[in-house]
């Protein structure tokens, strides 16, 4: 079974056994988490969500992505060079079951 779920304002196309990286969710590793906001299941499309359909997943890891560098530069203004870094927190989830 294939489904499209909404997590953290983003949509993910998942099947059983997939591992996805989502925005950080406050939960511990090893917990089972369920997603109720299912937009599509195989060929059924919700309006906006399907009722009675849940996607179960297991939390594998909480962490941070690799650091990206943000560089700001204004032409001919050498005093305003600025470099910053950012590491986005994430939660890695393994999709275990799709109930529908």
N, C-alpha and C positions, 0 to 999 in steps of 0.2 A: 504494500500500500504506500502511496505517496501523498504527502500533505504539504500545504503551505501554512506556516504558523506565524503569528506576530509576536515578537518579543522585543521589548525595549524600543518601540517605535520603528523597528525594521522587520522585514519579512524574510523568512527562510524556507527554502524548498527542501524537505527532509524525507528520508525513507528510514525504515528500521535498520539500526546498526550504524547510522551516520554519526560522526562527531563534529559538532559545530562550536564556534566561538561566538558568544553573545556578550552584550553589555553586562557589566558586573551585577550579579544577583546576590543578595544577602542570604547565603545558606552555606552549610558546611559540606566538605567533600564526603561523598558516599550517600548523601541524601537523595531520595527520589522526588522529583519535581514534576508537576503536571501543568500542561499548557491548555487553557480552555479557548483561547482566541485562535480558532482554526478557520482559515479563510477558504480553503479548498481541500477536498479529499477525493483523490483519483479524478473523476470528471464532475463531481458535485461542486457547485459554487455557492457559497453562502451570501446572505444579504444583510449585514456585512459578514456575520460569522455563522458557522454551522452549529446547530444545537445538538446536544447529546454526543459530541465528538471530543475526545481528549487525546493528547499526545503525552506519553510518559517518557521521562528522561532521567538519567543518573548523572549527578554532578561529579565530574572527574577531577577538576582542578580549578582553583582560583589563582590568578596571577596578573602579570602585566606584560604587554607586548614589548618588542624592542623599541629603543628610544629613537624618535625621529627628530631631526633638527629643523627648526623654524628660523629662517634667516630673513631679517628685515633690512632693507637698504634703500636709501633715498639718493638718487643720482645728484652728484655735485654737492652733497652735504655730508662730509666725511665724519662729522661728530655724532651722527645718529645711527651708526652701524650697531645692530643688535642681533645676538644669537641666543635662541632659547631652545630647550628640549622639552619633549612631552612623551610620557608613557601612558598609554590607555589601559585601564584595568579591564579584565575580561573574566568570563567563566566558561570553562570548557564542559560541554554537555554531550553525553552519548544517548541517542534516541533508542529506547529499548522496546517500546510498544506503541502502536497506533490503534486506539479503540474507536471504531466507527461502525 
